[in-house]
């Protein structure tokens, strides 16, 4: 393990004669003295050792002690690859037979996650998606969710201040709407599931990473 190599002067030592600055869930500044190189990585993963393993196994072996010739083809392929990268968005439909009866309806939370008071799923024809409207600890927030695309907004999670987010969603089943909310300046992603049953909604949320684990939080609301 790279965490067994020691620590000092505000840096972690690594295998391979390297050292690194190390942040939560895969934020790295890896210094490779022998190669005269620095590798900077941002990510949001639970297995941080796996990220370092990729550097040692895939990147480090291709360093050379000479200047490489320009390779326009490889450079173009690399640029195309980077441009094509994206986070996975929920896949499904824009509506279902059930969705028409629940859109715009307010559900007041009766049990579950403390602090969540109500939730509304509104359609947004102008934006091509939805608004997730929730009231948490006396404050209402509206988070946009695009269909097949990310829409940007701001949101407050837990006791933290408002921060930039991007949201995408879809109806993944006749009675279920799912959304992914990415806090774009942090490693965090929240996955939200609203399952409608009778006059109730089951509100489930999970995070990709977290210091206290990533339990699924479930609340139950009733239409008012």
HELIX and SHEET records of a PDB file:
HELIX    1   1 UNK A    2  UNK A    4  5                                   3    
HELIX    2   2 UNK A   15  UNK A   17  5                                   3    
HELIX    3   3 UNK A   33  UNK A   35  5                                   3    
HELIX    4   4 UNK A   48  UNK A   54  1                                   7    
HELIX    5   5 UNK A   55  UNK A   59  3                                   5    
HELIX    6   6 UNK A   60  UNK A   62  5                                   3    
HELIX    7   7 UNK A   72  UNK A   84  1                                  13    
HELIX    8   8 UNK A   99  UNK A  101  5                                   3    
SHEET    1   A 5 UNK A   7  UNK A   8  0                                        
SHEET    2   A 5 UNK A  11  UNK A  13 -1                                        
SHEET    3   A 5 UNK A  19  UNK A  23 -1                                        
SHEET    4   A 5 UNK A  27  UNK A  32 -1                                        
SHEET    5   A 5 UNK A  37  UNK A  41 -1                                        
SHEET    1   B10 UNK A 139  UNK A 146  0                                        
SHEET    2   B10 UNK A 129  UNK A 136 -1                                        
SHEET    3   B10 UNK A 116  UNK A 124 -1                                        
SHEET    4   B10 UNK A 106  UNK A 111 -1                                        
SHEET    5   B10 UNK A 217  UNK A 223 -1                                        
SHEET    6   B10 UNK A 200  UNK A 207 -1                                        
SHEET    7   B10 UNK A 189  UNK A 197 -1                                        
SHEET    8   B10 UNK A 176  UNK A 183 -1                                        
SHEET    9   B10 UNK A 163  UNK A 173 -1                                        
SHEET   10   B10 UNK A 151  UNK A 155 -1                                        
END                                                                             
